Amino acid sequence: MNNPTDQLKRMAVFAEVVAAGSLTAAAQRLGMTPSAVSQHLRQLEKSLGLALLHRSTRKLTLTEAGARYHVGCAAMVAAARAAESALA
């Protein structure tokens, strides 16, 4: 069974990849290597049993499932940021 904390991190990484538009840009924003970002995405897709992104050498595009899943992932990240802001 997946560790819930690891799964939440993978969801946040996925949301950042979509927001950044590339693995490399997301890696820079997150302070990770592109390879680590890619690994998080692979593990997330494996745990869900479906592809979230179509990858090519030139661009990433969301699958239909990825587009639906991204809505929830982005909302989760926004809620976490709002919670932090409420404490400031």
C-alpha angles and dihedrals in degrees: 000000000000120000105246092221092053091048092052090051091050090050090051091049090050091051090050093049090054092046093047095043095224142049092240095051091046090049091053092049092048097042091241135119118260088242091057091049090050090050092052090051093049091050092048092050091047092051091049094042094229143081117260098182138035105222126203132161090259107038150358122234129183121248115226089260090046091054091052093044093047091063091063095041093051090048090051092053092046091051092050091050091048090051090053092047090052088062095052 
